[in-house]
Amino acid sequence: MITSATTPPTRAATATPARRSLRSWLIVAKVIAVALYVGGLAAVTFIWVGSNYNAIPPGDPRRQWLLALVGRIMVFFVVPLLIVAMVLGVSLLLRHPREFLQMRWLHVKLVLLLLLVPAGHFWCRAQSLKLRDAAATVETQAAAARALSYGLVGTLLGSLAVVVLGRRKPRFGQSPLQLSPRS
């Protein structure tokens, strides 16, 4: 009779199906939230830049309508989806924090988000408040409209960079041997 020594099962093989299933559902939900966030931000950016706000006469009600439209899409669609995506990302991170926090690409991604989200928010919000100010001069509003365009495009490009970084997961010179195995 020939017997063979069995190898111990790996952690992935012994993980409970519910645990693997929860991670899969979190990833699916995060991908959907990020896609809707980036799509909403792209829609707002293209609506704003494509509207040529400065070409609309100052007394025209379309100016206020455009500001209200962009503001509502941002407040009721883009920002909530960004918050949902960030909460889902944190929940995925908390499932294996030690392993993830050793990865350089995640450090770069978190720093980018830490800079991009508040900067994009405060810049675009400040410009939209200048545009809504009835006492502002036409020149001030024209400059604010251009600055809002730059802010929206910058935020969109930064968000796309974070998505690509999260998808590609570059090593940034980090050897796979530097990552400690799960215990």
C-alpha positions, -999 to 999 in steps of 0.1 A, spaced: 0 0 0 14 34 -10 5 64 10 12 100 2 16 128 25 -11 154 20 -2 191 19 -21 213 43 -48 233 26 -41 269 18 -59 297 35 -78 305 4 -91 270 2 -102 270 38 -118 304 38 -155 302 44 -177 307 13 -195 335 30 -163 354 36 -152 351 0 -187 359 -11 -188 391 10 -155 403 -5 -168 396 -41 -200 416 -34 -180 445 -19 -158 446 -50 -188 445 -74 -205 473 -54 -173 494 -53 -167 490 -91 -203 502 -98 -200 531 -74 -167 542 -89 -180 539 -124 -210 560 -116 -189 585 -98 -165 590 -126 -193 589 -152 -212 616 -132 -182 637 -128 -174 634 -166 -210 643 -174 -208 674 -152 -175 684 -167 -187 680 -203 -219 698 -196 -201 727 -180 -172 730 -204 -195 724 -234 -220 750 -223 -196 779 -229 -209 797 -199 -191 829 -206 -208 832 -240 -242 834 -224 -253 870 -217 -251 880 -180 -289 886 -176 -299 853 -194 -318 829 -171 -299 800 -187 -269 810 -166 -287 803 -134 -303 772 -148 -269 758 -158 -254 766 -124 -284 749 -107 -281 718 -130 -244 714 -124 -248 720 -87 -276 694 -84 -258 667 -103 -227 672 -81 -246 674 -48 -272 646 -54 -252 622 -76 -215 627 -78 -206 634 -42 -228 607 -27 -213 581 -51 -178 592 -41 -187 588 -4 -202 553 -12 -171 543 -31 -148 555 -3 -168 536 24 -167 504 3 -130 509 -2 -124 513 35 -145 482 42 -124 462 17 -92 476 33 -104 466 68 -108 430 58 -70 426 55 -54 458 67 -19 446 73 -14 431 39 -29 460 20 -11 487 40 23 472 30 16 478 -7 32 510 -21 5 515 -48 -21 518 -20 0 544 -2 2 564 -34 -36 560 -40 -45 571 -5 -22 601 -7 -37 611 -41 -72 608 -27 -62 627 4 -51 656 -18 -76 653 -47 -109 651 -29 -106 681 -6 -88 702 -32 -113 695 -59 -142 700 -35 -130 733 -21 -118 747 -54 -150 739 -73 -172 750 -44 -154 784 -41 -158 790 -79 -195 781 -79 -201 805 -50 -184 833 -69 -207 825 -99 -238 826 -77 -229 859 -62 -252 885 -77 -229 914 -66 -199 899 -85 -187 917 -116 -189 901 -151 -151 898 -151 -151 881 -118 -178 856 -129 -159 850 -162 -127 842 -143 -146 820 -119 -163 801 -148 -128 794 -163 -115 784 -129 -144 760 -124 -137 745 -158 -101 739 -148 -111 725 -115 -136 701 -130 -112 689 -156 -84 685 -130 -107 666 -107 -118 643 -135 -82 636 -146 -71 630 -110 -100 606 -105 -91 587 -136 -55 585 -124 -67 570 -91 -89 545 -110 -60 535 -132 -37 532 -103 -62 511 -84 -67 489 -114 -30 484 -125 -15 482 -90 21 490 -100 48 479 -76 68 512 -75 100 492 -71 86 470 -44 96 434 -46 69 408 -40 92 392 -14 89 424 7 53 417 14 49 394 44 26 364 38 -6 361 57 -5 342 89 
